[in-house]
Amino acid sequence: MEVLMKRIGVDVGGTFTDLVLWDDDGTVVVHKTPSTNHDPSIGTMDGIEVLAERAGIDPSDIDMFFHGTTVATNIVLEHNGCNVGMITTEGFRDLLHIARKKRPLNYSNYQDLPWQKWQLVPRRNRRVVPERIDATGNVLVALDEDAVRREVRLLRERGVDAIAVAFLHSYRNPTHEKRVKDIILEEYPEVFISLSSEVAPQYREYERFSTAALNAFIGPKTSSYIANLAQKAAAAQVGDDVHLMTSAGGLVTSRSASEQPVSLLTSGVVAGLLGGCAIGKASGFPSVITLDVGGTSADIGVAPNGTLRMKHLLDTRIGDYHAMVPMAEVDTIGAGGGSIAMVDEGGMFRVGPRSAGAFPGPACYARGGTEPTSTDAMVMMGWLRKDSFLSGTMKVEPELARTAIQDHVADKLGTGVDEAAMGIFKILAHSMTEAISLHSVRKGYDPRDFSLIAEGGAGPLFAWQIADQLGIPRVIVPGHPGITSAVGLLTTDIRYEIPTTVWTSSAEADLNLLQTQMDRLAREATAQLEADGVPAENISLERSVDCRYVGQGYELRVPAPDGDIDDVWVKTVAESFHEAHGRTYSQRFDDKPVQLINIRVTGVGAVPHVRITEIEKGTADCSAAIKTVTRALFWRDDTAAPEWIDTPVYDRSLLLAGNTIDGPAIVEQFDSTTIIGMNQHATVDAVGHIIIERKPA
């Protein structure tokens, strides 16, 4: 007999906390509540109570609790971490200050270097001790334990909250770092400890040092939040543990997340990509581009055949701090519903990245904001109606939107309000189009081979235009676009990625080294999952290798086959790298040897996933779902003049599978509004997703 489970996904953002309760019997309940930024656990637990009440259950009936959070991200971006000390190799005190001697903006005379202006570890707290290990792992200078004790006691006197330990070449031999940890536990047991050999056991000393320091910087506050939330969840008997989303798109237990909070830096963003993958798969279109547009920013991800791409470890940054941890390739641009439109001093018409935020918000919110935003533009175009915003729970004032656009844009450009509003929308849509092109076309993927998943409160407002410009064949609008990230939390497994550096070549591969290290990583990954209580039958292992051509400075990650490591295994990896290099850079050099730099084993602990179930079937006719007809501004293409058209407005909750809608049309629901363009038509598929496609010529 199949056991039905109840799962809850909670995605905490800076403005709202999104919650979804998913029951295997097909029941789905969603809720959106303001985030309590001073203590996100309050908003989370309050939201769970409301969600359970709506579902007619007790919170203790919830079997699994999955969580995405921006706590770690916000600590970094707001420079609000703890007081950190560091113990490092003699002679390397200033490595965090020097970094790679590369500025974020090469040609700007006016810029801040975050790692210098907002130091993760103040120089006075960077303490050095005699020790030295070479690049092969041999000890050249023994660790001076007396010096370590002196420095730990000094840092304790200075009241540091965390200590990072980062020694040269500790990725090859971590014994010195581990011994320092033992000494710290003897001298200062209550302090948070971050070892570079544990958080980033790979070569490249600056990135490894930075990752260890970043983990220490966010560690005490993040681990305190996780412990607080886990304690409250346990008291309410919500699930057996809090499983948190990592930047790599996997789940980890609260214990693991507390030890390495640096793994959570893009937690919520990746959940949106996973949700989009699940939605595309349910609709029969696994290759997806996700567009998650909120009030301030738009998150963009590309998943060929539903597979997450990982960022290169030199690109895994947060606030320009290097974090050499696995991160799925999702990128953020400053474009959202609150993006402010302006005409600058040179007469240029600009939109974003500055945002009005939730307060004062767009001018139409009547909260004191006077600058026009993209939301104001869409109110003026008739897409967001006065009495139906957020299902009527929040009214918008079109006259305030008109005044803002007139004063700040139209008058300065010498144009009408309608044209200015359309311009605001098109500029922002173009920014998103360029970002999608950057992360697809320029990386070897044709967007015409993908479906665009419209997520977030504003994603379905922009997606139709972006798909039209890029030639993307279809837009998929989920049943609840505004909580797609919360849904994504329910679609993945527990995952631990464990890397090590091997430095060998396909021409003369050290097969014994590769086999020995791969076996060690497999044991460590399996042990980690077993410690989390994952049954042996639910454990699987994935292998990958970071490769490059001899002389290159950067690697590409490619999958590696299972089985014993022999010459055939090495040739298979090399061929995979040639293919990846050709797709990414349009060049491949099959006659050149391939360097195998890092190998990785990812332990996967399967957990039950949600099933997106079918909805009630109807016919093509959905006239019963029309709630009103409104005047709205549309255009046939970018060269055509805009037209005010009588446009039907549909109630999303009344749409049935098989319903078809001819554009132009507006579809309203509580958490979003969907726009269907003049040259488009839409179909509601079997699971309730709206599929928008271009009308046949």
C-alpha positions as CSV (number, residue, x, y, z in Angstrom):
1,M,0.0,0.0,0.0
2,E,1.4,3.4,-1.0
3,V,2.1,5.8,1.9
4,L,0.8,9.3,1.1
5,M,3.1,12.1,2.3
6,K,2.6,15.7,3.1
7,R,5.6,18.0,2.3
8,I,6.1,21.7,2.8
9,G,8.4,24.0,0.9
10,V,9.3,27.4,2.4
11,D,11.3,29.9,0.4
12,V,12.3,33.0,2.4
13,G,13.0,36.1,0.4
14,G,13.9,39.6,1.3
15,T,10.3,40.8,1.0
16,F,8.0,37.8,1.1
17,T,8.1,34.3,2.4
18,D,6.5,31.8,0.0
19,L,5.0,28.6,1.2
20,V,3.5,25.5,-0.5
21,L,2.0,22.4,1.1
22,W,1.9,19.5,-1.3
23,D,-0.1,16.3,-0.4
24,D,0.4,13.1,-2.4
25,D,-3.4,13.0,-2.6
26,G,-3.2,15.9,-5.1
27,T,-4.0,18.7,-2.6
28,V,-1.8,21.8,-3.1
29,V,-2.1,24.8,-0.8
30,V,-0.1,28.0,-1.2
31,H,0.5,31.0,1.0
32,K,2.5,34.2,0.8
33,T,3.4,36.2,3.9
34,P,5.7,39.2,4.6
35,S,9.2,38.1,5.6
36,T,10.3,38.9,9.2
37,N,13.8,39.9,8.4
38,H,14.9,40.4,12.0
39,D,14.1,36.7,12.6
40,P,13.0,34.8,9.5
41,S,12.0,31.8,11.6
42,I,9.0,33.8,12.9
43,G,7.5,34.4,9.5
44,T,8.3,30.9,8.5
45,M,6.5,29.2,11.4
46,D,3.6,31.7,11.3
47,G,3.2,30.9,7.6
48,I,3.3,27.1,8.3
49,E,0.5,27.5,10.8
50,V,-1.7,29.5,8.3
51,L,-0.9,26.9,5.6
52,A,-1.8,24.0,7.8
53,E,-5.0,25.7,8.9
54,R,-6.0,26.2,5.2
55,A,-5.3,22.6,4.4
56,G,-7.3,21.4,7.4
57,I,-4.4,19.6,9.1
58,D,-2.2,20.0,12.1
59,P,1.4,21.2,11.5
60,S,2.5,17.9,13.1
61,D,0.9,16.1,10.1
62,I,3.6,17.5,7.8
63,D,6.1,14.7,7.0
64,M,9.0,16.6,5.4
65,F,10.1,20.3,5.6
66,F,12.3,21.8,2.9
67,H,13.7,25.3,3.1
68,G,15.4,27.9,0.9
69,T,16.8,30.9,2.5
70,T,18.6,34.2,1.7
71,V,19.9,34.6,5.3
72,A,23.5,33.8,4.3
73,T,23.3,35.9,1.1
74,N,22.0,38.9,2.9
75,I,24.7,38.7,5.6
76,V,27.3,39.0,2.8
77,L,25.6,41.6,0.8
78,E,24.9,43.8,3.8
79,H,28.4,43.3,5.2
80,N,26.8,42.2,8.5
81,G,28.8,39.2,9.4
82,C,30.6,38.4,12.6
83,N,34.0,39.3,14.0
84,V,36.4,36.8,12.3
85,G,39.9,35.7,13.1
86,M,42.2,33.7,10.8
87,I,45.2,31.5,11.4
88,T,47.4,31.1,8.3
89,T,50.8,30.1,7.0
90,E,53.6,32.5,7.8
91,G,54.1,34.9,4.9
92,F,50.5,34.7,3.7
93,R,48.8,37.1,6.0
94,D,47.9,39.5,3.3
95,L,46.6,37.1,0.7
96,L,43.0,38.0,1.4
97,H,43.9,41.6,0.7
98,I,46.0,41.1,-2.4
99,A,43.5,38.6,-3.9
100,R,44.2,38.1,-7.7
101,K,45.2,41.7,-8.2
102,K,42.3,42.1,-10.5
103,R,39.6,44.8,-10.1
104,P,35.9,44.1,-10.7
105,L,35.9,47.0,-13.3
106,N,39.1,47.1,-15.3
107,Y,38.7,50.7,-16.6
108,S,36.9,52.5,-13.8
109,N,38.8,55.0,-11.7
110,Y,36.0,55.1,-9.1
111,Q,35.3,51.7,-7.6
112,D,35.6,49.9,-4.4
113,L,37.3,46.6,-3.9
114,P,34.9,44.7,-1.6
115,W,37.6,42.4,-0.2
116,Q,39.6,45.4,0.9
117,K,36.9,47.9,1.8
118,W,34.7,45.4,3.6
119,Q,37.3,42.9,4.8
120,L,36.0,39.5,5.8
121,V,38.9,39.3,8.3
122,P,40.6,42.5,9.6
123,R,44.3,42.5,9.2
124,R,45.0,42.6,12.9
125,N,43.0,39.4,13.3
126,R,44.9,37.6,10.5
127,R,47.5,35.6,12.6
128,V,50.4,33.6,11.1
129,V,52.2,30.6,12.5
130,P,55.2,28.6,11.3
131,E,54.2,25.6,9.1
132,R,54.7,24.6,5.5
133,I,53.4,21.8,3.3
134,D,54.5,21.6,-0.4
135,A,52.3,21.1,-3.5
136,T,52.6,17.3,-3.2
137,G,51.5,17.2,0.4
138,N,55.0,16.7,2.0
139,V,55.6,18.5,5.3
140,L,58.5,21.0,4.9
141,V,58.1,22.9,8.2
142,A,56.4,21.2,11.1
143,L,53.4,23.0,12.7
144,D,54.5,25.2,15.7
145,E,51.7,24.2,18.1
146,D,52.9,26.7,20.8
147,A,52.5,29.5,18.3
148,V,49.0,28.3,17.4
149,R,48.0,28.3,21.1
150,R,49.3,31.9,21.5
151,E,47.4,33.1,18.5
152,V,44.2,31.4,19.5
153,R,44.4,32.9,23.0
154,L,45.0,36.3,21.4
155,L,41.9,35.9,19.2
156,R,39.9,34.8,22.2
157,E,40.9,38.0,24.1
158,R,39.8,40.0,21.1
159,G,36.4,38.4,21.2
160,V,36.2,36.9,17.7
161,D,33.1,34.9,17.0
162,A,34.7,32.6,14.4
163,I,38.2,31.4,13.3
164,A,39.1,30.5,9.8
165,V,42.1,28.2,9.3
166,A,43.8,28.3,5.9
167,F,47.2,26.9,5.2
168,L,49.1,26.6,1.9
169,H,48.5,23.3,0.1
170,S,46.2,22.0,2.8
171,Y,44.0,20.5,0.1
172,R,46.9,18.0,-0.4
173,N,47.5,17.3,3.2
174,P,45.0,18.7,5.8
175,T,46.8,17.3,8.9
176,H,48.1,20.8,10.0
177,E,44.7,22.4,9.7
178,K,43.0,19.5,11.6
179,R,45.5,19.8,14.4
180,V,44.9,23.5,14.7
181,K,41.1,22.7,14.9
182,D,41.9,20.4,17.8
183,I,43.9,23.1,19.6
184,I,41.1,25.7,19.0
185,L,38.6,23.3,20.6
186,E,40.8,23.0,23.6
187,E,41.5,26.7,24.0
188,Y,38.2,28.3,22.7
189,P,35.6,25.5,22.3
190,E,32.6,27.9,21.8
191,V,34.0,29.6,18.7
192,F,32.8,28.7,15.2
193,I,35.6,27.0,13.2
194,S,36.1,27.0,9.4
195,L,38.8,24.9,7.8
196,S,39.8,25.6,4.2
197,S,40.5,21.9,3.7
198,E,36.9,21.0,4.6
199,V,35.0,23.8,2.8
200,A,37.1,23.9,-0.4
201,P,39.6,21.0,-0.7
202,Q,41.0,22.1,-4.0
203,Y,44.0,24.0,-5.4
204,R,44.0,27.8,-5.9
205,E,45.0,29.3,-2.6
206,Y,43.3,32.6,-2.8
207,E,39.9,31.2,-3.6
208,R,40.3,28.5,-0.9
209,F,41.3,31.1,1.7
210,S,38.4,33.4,0.7
211,T,35.9,30.5,1.0
212,A,37.1,29.6,4.4
213,A,36.9,33.2,5.6
214,L,33.5,33.7,4.0
215,N,32.2,30.5,5.8
216,A,33.5,31.9,9.1
217,F,32.0,35.4,8.4
218,I,28.5,34.1,7.9
219,G,28.8,31.0,10.1
220,P,27.7,32.0,13.6
221,K,24.6,34.0,12.5
222,T,23.5,31.5,9.8
223,S,24.0,28.4,12.1
224,S,22.2,30.2,14.9
225,Y,19.2,30.9,12.6
226,I,19.2,27.3,11.4
227,A,19.3,25.9,14.9
228,N,16.5,28.3,16.0
229,L,14.3,27.2,13.1
230,A,15.0,23.5,13.6
231,Q,14.2,23.9,17.3
232,K,10.9,25.6,16.5
233,A,10.0,23.0,13.8
234,A,10.8,20.2,16.2
235,A,8.6,21.7,18.9
236,A,5.8,21.9,16.4
237,Q,6.6,18.4,15.2
238,V,6.9,19.7,11.6
239,G,8.8,17.0,9.7
240,D,11.8,15.0,11.0
241,D,14.3,17.7,10.2
242,V,14.7,20.9,8.3
243,H,16.3,20.2,4.9
244,L,17.9,23.2,3.3
245,M,18.6,23.9,-0.3
246,T,22.2,24.4,-1.3
247,S,23.6,26.6,-4.1
248,A,24.3,23.4,-6.1
249,G,20.6,22.4,-6.2
250,G,20.6,19.7,-3.6
251,L,19.3,19.3,-0.1
252,V,21.3,19.0,3.1
253,T,20.3,18.5,6.7
254,S,20.3,21.3,9.2
255,R,23.4,19.8,10.8
256,S,25.4,19.9,7.6
257,A,24.1,23.4,6.7
258,S,25.2,24.7,10.1
259,E,28.7,23.4,9.6
260,Q,29.1,24.8,6.1
261,P,26.7,27.7,5.6
262,V,28.8,28.9,2.7
263,S,27.0,26.2,0.7
264,L,23.7,28.2,1.1
265,L,24.7,31.4,-0.7
266,T,22.3,31.1,-3.6
267,S,19.8,28.8,-2.0
268,G,16.5,30.4,-2.9
269,V,17.6,31.4,-6.5
270,V,18.5,27.8,-7.4
271,A,15.1,26.5,-6.0
272,G,13.4,28.6,-8.7
273,L,15.5,26.8,-11.4
274,L,14.6,23.4,-10.0
275,G,10.9,24.3,-9.9
276,G,11.1,25.4,-13.5
277,C,12.7,22.1,-14.5
278,A,9.9,20.1,-12.8
279,I,7.3,22.2,-14.5
280,G,8.9,21.8,-17.9
281,K,9.1,18.0,-17.4
282,A,5.5,17.8,-16.3
283,S,4.4,19.6,-19.5
284,G,6.6,17.4,-21.7
285,F,9.3,20.0,-22.4
286,P,12.4,19.1,-20.3
287,S,14.8,21.7,-21.8
288,V,13.9,25.0,-20.1
289,I,15.1,28.5,-19.6
290,T,13.7,29.9,-16.3
291,L,12.8,33.6,-15.9
292,D,12.0,34.4,-12.3
293,V,11.1,38.1,-12.0
294,G,10.4,39.7,-8.7
295,G,10.2,43.3,-7.5
296,T,13.9,44.1,-7.7
297,S,15.6,41.5,-9.9
298,A,15.2,38.8,-12.4
299,D,16.9,35.4,-12.0
300,I,17.8,33.5,-15.2
301,G,18.8,29.9,-15.6
302,V,19.3,27.5,-18.5
303,A,18.7,23.7,-18.0
304,P,19.3,21.6,-21.2
305,N,17.2,18.5,-20.9
306,G,16.3,19.5,-17.3
307,T,20.0,19.3,-16.2
308,L,21.4,22.0,-14.0
309,R,24.7,23.5,-15.3
310,M,27.3,24.2,-12.7
311,K,29.3,27.5,-12.6
312,H,33.0,27.4,-13.0
313,L,34.5,27.7,-9.6
314,L,36.3,30.9,-10.5
315,D,32.9,32.4,-11.2
316,T,31.2,31.3,-8.0
317,R,31.1,34.7,-6.2
318,I,28.7,36.5,-4.0
319,G,29.1,40.3,-3.7
320,D,32.5,39.9,-5.5
321,Y,33.8,37.6,-2.7
322,H,35.0,34.3,-4.1
323,A,33.2,31.2,-2.7
324,M,34.8,28.1,-4.2
325,V,31.7,25.9,-3.6
326,P,29.4,24.3,-6.1
327,M,26.8,26.7,-7.5
328,A,24.2,26.0,-10.2
329,E,24.4,28.5,-13.1
330,V,21.7,31.0,-12.2
331,D,22.4,34.7,-12.8
332,T,20.6,37.8,-11.5
333,I,20.1,41.1,-13.2
334,G,18.6,44.3,-11.8
335,A,15.3,44.2,-13.6
336,G,11.9,43.7,-11.9
337,G,8.5,45.1,-11.2
338,G,10.0,47.9,-9.1
339,S,12.7,48.9,-11.5
340,I,12.8,52.7,-11.8
341,A,12.6,54.5,-15.1
342,M,14.4,57.7,-15.7
343,V,15.9,60.1,-18.2
344,D,19.5,60.8,-17.2
345,E,21.4,64.1,-17.5
346,G,22.6,63.1,-21.0
347,G,19.0,62.5,-22.2
348,M,19.3,58.7,-22.1
349,F,16.1,56.7,-21.3
350,R,17.0,54.1,-18.7
351,V,15.2,51.5,-16.6
352,G,16.8,49.9,-13.6
353,P,18.8,48.6,-11.9
354,R,17.7,50.9,-9.2
355,S,14.4,49.7,-7.6
356,A,11.6,51.3,-5.6
357,G,11.4,48.1,-3.5
358,A,8.3,47.3,-1.5
359,F,8.5,50.7,0.3
360,P,7.7,53.2,-1.0
361,G,7.3,51.0,-4.0
362,P,5.9,52.0,-7.4
363,A,4.0,55.3,-7.5
364,C,0.7,53.5,-8.1
365,Y,1.0,51.8,-4.6
366,A,0.2,55.2,-3.1
367,R,2.8,54.8,-0.4
368,G,4.7,57.9,-1.1
369,G,6.7,56.8,-4.1
370,T,6.9,59.3,-7.0
371,E,9.3,57.7,-9.4
372,P,7.9,55.6,-12.3
373,T,8.5,51.9,-12.3
374,S,7.8,49.1,-14.7
375,T,4.7,48.3,-12.5
376,D,3.4,51.8,-13.1
377,A,4.0,51.3,-16.9
378,M,1.9,48.1,-16.9
379,V,-0.8,49.8,-14.9
380,M,-0.9,52.5,-17.6
381,M,-1.0,49.9,-20.4
382,G,-4.1,48.3,-18.8
383,W,-2.4,45.1,-17.9
384,L,-2.6,45.5,-14.1
385,R,-6.1,46.6,-13.2
386,K,-7.0,48.9,-10.3
387,D,-9.3,46.6,-8.4
388,S,-7.7,43.2,-9.2
389,F,-4.1,43.6,-8.1
390,L,-3.3,40.7,-5.8
391,S,-6.9,39.5,-6.2
392,G,-8.2,42.9,-5.0
393,T,-6.4,42.8,-1.7
394,M,-4.2,45.7,-2.7
395,K,-5.5,48.6,-4.8
396,V,-3.4,50.5,-7.3
397,E,-3.9,54.1,-8.4
398,P,-3.5,54.6,-12.2
399,E,-3.5,58.4,-11.8
400,L,-0.4,58.3,-9.6
401,A,1.3,56.1,-12.2
402,R,0.3,58.5,-15.0
403,T,1.7,61.5,-13.1
404,A,5.0,59.7,-12.4
405,I,5.5,58.6,-16.0
406,Q,4.4,62.0,-17.3
407,D,6.7,64.0,-15.0
408,H,9.8,61.8,-15.1
409,V,9.8,60.3,-18.6
410,A,7.2,61.5,-21.1
411,D,7.7,65.3,-20.7
412,K,11.5,64.9,-20.8
413,L,11.4,62.8,-24.0
414,G,8.7,64.9,-25.6
415,T,6.3,61.9,-26.0
416,G,3.0,60.7,-24.7
417,V,2.4,58.7,-21.6
418,D,1.3,55.6,-23.6
419,E,4.5,55.6,-25.6
420,A,6.6,56.2,-22.5
421,A,4.9,53.3,-20.6
422,M,5.5,51.0,-23.6
423,G,9.1,52.1,-23.7
424,I,9.7,51.3,-20.0
425,F,8.3,47.8,-20.6
426,K,10.3,47.2,-23.7
427,I,13.6,48.4,-22.3
428,L,13.3,46.2,-19.3
429,A,12.2,43.2,-21.4
430,H,15.2,43.8,-23.7
431,S,17.5,43.7,-20.7
432,M,16.1,40.3,-19.8
433,T,16.4,39.2,-23.4
434,E,20.0,40.1,-23.5
435,A,20.7,38.3,-20.2
436,I,19.0,35.1,-21.6
437,S,21.0,35.4,-24.8
438,L,24.2,35.7,-22.7
439,H,23.5,32.5,-20.8
440,S,22.3,30.5,-23.8
441,V,23.5,31.5,-27.2
442,R,26.9,32.6,-26.0
443,K,27.4,29.3,-24.2
444,G,26.5,27.1,-27.1
445,Y,22.8,26.7,-26.6
446,D,20.0,27.8,-29.0
447,P,17.1,29.3,-27.1
448,R,14.8,28.0,-29.9
449,D,15.4,24.5,-28.6
450,F,14.1,25.5,-25.1
451,S,10.8,26.5,-23.4
452,L,10.6,29.6,-21.3
453,I,9.3,29.1,-17.8
454,A,7.7,32.3,-16.5
455,E,8.1,32.5,-12.7
456,G,7.7,35.1,-10.0
457,G,5.1,37.7,-9.6
458,A,6.2,39.6,-12.8
459,G,7.7,36.8,-14.9
460,P,4.4,36.0,-16.8
461,L,4.1,39.8,-17.6
462,F,7.4,39.8,-19.5
463,A,7.8,36.3,-20.9
464,W,5.5,36.7,-23.9
465,Q,7.6,39.5,-25.3
466,I,11.0,37.9,-24.5
467,A,9.9,34.6,-26.2
468,D,8.8,36.6,-29.3
469,Q,12.2,38.4,-29.5
470,L,14.3,35.3,-29.1
471,G,12.2,32.9,-31.1
472,I,11.6,30.7,-28.1
473,P,8.7,28.4,-29.3
474,R,6.7,28.4,-26.1
475,V,6.2,30.0,-22.7
476,I,5.0,27.8,-19.9
477,V,3.2,29.6,-17.0
478,P,3.0,27.4,-13.9
479,G,-0.2,27.1,-11.9
480,H,1.3,29.3,-9.1
481,P,4.1,31.4,-10.7
482,G,4.8,33.4,-7.6
483,I,5.7,30.4,-5.5
484,T,7.7,28.4,-8.0
485,S,10.9,28.5,-5.9
486,A,9.0,26.9,-3.0
487,V,7.8,24.2,-5.3
488,G,11.4,23.7,-6.5
489,L,12.4,22.8,-3.0
490,L,10.1,19.7,-3.2
491,T,11.7,18.4,-6.4
492,T,15.3,17.5,-5.5
493,D,17.3,15.1,-3.4
494,I,19.9,15.2,-0.6
495,R,23.2,15.9,-2.3
496,Y,26.8,16.1,-1.1
497,E,29.6,17.0,-3.5
498,I,33.1,16.0,-2.4
499,P,36.1,17.1,-4.6
500,T,39.8,16.6,-4.6
501,T,42.7,17.8,-6.8
502,V,44.6,15.1,-8.7
503,W,46.6,16.9,-11.5
504,T,47.2,14.2,-14.1
505,S,47.0,14.0,-17.9
506,S,45.1,11.9,-20.3
507,A,48.4,11.2,-22.1
508,E,50.0,9.6,-19.1
509,A,47.3,9.2,-16.5
510,D,48.1,8.0,-13.1
511,L,45.4,5.3,-13.0
512,N,46.2,4.2,-9.5
513,L,46.0,7.7,-8.1
514,L,42.6,8.3,-9.9
515,Q,41.2,5.0,-8.6
516,T,42.4,5.5,-5.0
517,Q,41.1,9.1,-4.8
518,M,37.8,8.3,-6.5
519,D,37.2,5.4,-4.1
520,R,38.0,7.6,-1.1
521,L,35.6,10.3,-2.2
522,A,32.9,7.6,-2.8
523,R,33.4,6.4,0.8
524,E,33.2,9.9,2.2
525,A,30.0,10.8,0.3
526,T,28.4,7.5,1.3
527,A,29.3,8.1,4.9
528,Q,27.8,11.6,4.8
529,L,24.5,10.3,3.5
530,E,24.4,7.4,6.0
531,A,25.0,9.9,8.8
532,D,21.9,11.7,7.6
533,G,19.9,8.5,7.9
534,V,19.5,7.8,4.2
535,P,18.9,4.1,3.5
536,A,21.5,2.3,1.5
537,E,19.0,1.5,-1.3
538,N,18.4,5.3,-1.8
539,I,22.0,6.1,-2.2
540,S,23.7,6.7,-5.6
541,L,26.9,8.2,-6.6
542,E,27.7,10.6,-9.5
543,R,31.3,11.2,-10.8
544,S,32.7,14.3,-12.6
545,V,36.1,15.7,-13.6
546,D,37.4,19.2,-14.1
547,C,39.4,19.2,-17.3
548,R,41.4,21.6,-19.5
549,Y,43.9,21.6,-22.3
550,V,47.6,21.9,-21.3
551,G,48.4,25.6,-20.9
552,Q,44.9,26.7,-20.2
553,G,44.1,28.4,-16.9
554,Y,40.5,27.3,-16.5
555,E,38.6,24.1,-16.5
556,L,35.3,22.7,-17.7
557,R,33.5,20.1,-15.7
558,V,32.4,16.9,-17.5
559,P,30.6,13.8,-16.3
560,A,32.7,10.7,-15.7
561,P,31.5,7.1,-16.2
562,D,31.0,4.6,-13.5
563,G,33.2,1.5,-13.1
564,D,36.9,0.8,-12.7
565,I,39.3,3.5,-13.9
566,D,41.4,2.3,-16.9
567,D,42.6,3.7,-20.2
568,V,39.1,3.5,-21.7
569,W,37.7,5.5,-18.8
570,V,40.3,8.2,-19.3
571,K,39.6,8.3,-23.1
572,T,35.9,8.7,-22.4
573,V,36.5,11.6,-20.0
574,A,38.8,13.2,-22.6
575,E,36.2,12.9,-25.4
576,S,33.5,14.4,-23.1
577,F,35.8,17.3,-22.5
578,H,36.5,17.8,-26.2
579,E,32.8,17.9,-26.9
580,A,32.1,20.3,-24.0
581,H,34.9,22.6,-25.1
582,G,33.6,22.6,-28.7
583,R,30.1,23.4,-27.6
584,T,31.2,26.2,-25.2
585,Y,34.0,27.9,-27.3
586,S,33.3,26.6,-30.8
587,Q,36.8,25.0,-30.9
588,R,38.1,21.6,-30.0
589,F,41.6,20.1,-30.2
590,D,41.3,16.3,-30.3
591,D,45.0,15.9,-30.8
592,K,45.9,17.7,-27.6
593,P,46.3,15.9,-24.3
594,V,43.7,16.8,-21.6
595,Q,44.6,17.6,-18.0
596,L,42.4,16.1,-15.3
597,I,42.7,18.7,-12.5
598,N,39.9,17.9,-10.0
599,I,37.7,14.8,-9.6
600,R,34.4,14.9,-7.8
601,V,32.0,12.4,-6.3
602,T,28.4,13.6,-5.6
603,G,26.5,11.4,-3.2
604,V,22.8,11.5,-3.9
605,G,20.2,10.4,-1.3
606,A,16.9,10.1,-3.0
607,V,13.8,11.5,-1.2
608,P,10.2,11.3,-2.4
609,H,9.4,14.0,-5.0
610,V,6.1,15.7,-5.5
611,R,4.0,14.7,-8.5
612,I,2.3,17.4,-10.5
613,T,-1.2,16.0,-11.0
614,E,-3.7,16.6,-13.8
615,I,-6.6,19.0,-13.4
616,E,-10.2,18.8,-14.5
617,K,-10.7,18.6,-18.2
618,G,-12.7,21.0,-20.2
619,T,-13.2,21.9,-23.9
620,A,-11.5,24.5,-26.0
621,D,-14.1,27.1,-25.1
622,C,-13.3,28.9,-21.9
623,S,-15.6,31.9,-22.2
624,A,-17.0,31.0,-18.8
625,A,-13.7,32.0,-17.3
626,I,-13.9,35.6,-18.7
627,K,-14.4,37.9,-15.7
628,T,-14.5,41.2,-17.7
629,V,-13.2,43.0,-20.8
630,T,-10.8,45.9,-20.4
631,R,-9.0,48.3,-22.7
632,A,-5.3,47.4,-22.9
633,L,-2.3,48.5,-25.0
634,F,-0.7,45.9,-27.3
635,W,1.4,45.8,-30.5
636,R,1.8,43.1,-33.2
637,D,5.6,43.4,-33.3
638,D,8.3,45.8,-32.4
639,T,7.9,47.8,-35.7
640,A,4.1,48.2,-35.4
641,A,2.3,51.0,-33.7
642,P,0.6,50.2,-30.4
643,E,-3.1,49.8,-30.3
644,W,-5.7,50.1,-27.5
645,I,-7.8,46.9,-27.8
646,D,-10.8,45.5,-25.9
647,T,-9.1,42.6,-24.1
648,P,-10.7,39.7,-22.3
649,V,-9.6,39.2,-18.7
650,Y,-9.6,35.5,-17.5
651,D,-9.9,34.1,-14.0
652,R,-7.0,31.6,-13.8
653,S,-8.9,29.5,-11.2
654,L,-11.7,28.8,-13.6
655,L,-9.5,27.5,-16.5
656,L,-9.7,23.8,-17.3
657,A,-7.4,21.5,-19.2
658,G,-7.9,21.9,-22.9
659,N,-9.1,25.5,-22.7
660,T,-7.6,27.7,-25.5
661,I,-7.2,31.5,-25.4
662,D,-6.4,33.7,-28.4
663,G,-4.3,36.8,-27.7
664,P,-4.4,39.5,-26.8
665,A,-5.6,38.4,-23.4
666,I,-4.9,38.9,-19.7
667,V,-5.1,36.0,-17.1
668,E,-5.3,37.1,-13.5
669,Q,-4.6,35.1,-10.3
670,F,-3.6,36.0,-6.8
671,D,0.2,35.7,-7.2
672,S,0.7,36.9,-10.8
673,T,-0.8,38.2,-14.0
674,T,-0.1,36.5,-17.4
675,I,-0.1,38.4,-20.7
676,I,-0.8,36.7,-24.0
677,G,0.3,38.8,-27.0
678,M,-1.5,39.7,-30.1
679,N,0.2,37.2,-32.3
680,Q,0.0,34.4,-29.7
681,H,-2.5,31.8,-28.4
682,A,-2.5,29.8,-25.3
683,T,-3.6,26.3,-24.2
684,V,-4.1,25.0,-20.7
685,D,-2.4,21.6,-20.6
686,A,-3.3,18.5,-18.6
687,V,-1.6,19.7,-15.4
688,G,-2.9,23.2,-15.5
689,H,0.1,25.0,-17.0
690,I,-0.6,27.7,-19.6
691,I,1.3,27.1,-22.8
692,I,1.7,30.2,-24.8
693,E,2.8,29.8,-28.5
694,R,3.0,32.0,-31.6
695,K,-0.1,31.8,-33.8
696,P,0.5,30.0,-37.1
697,A,1.3,32.4,-39.9
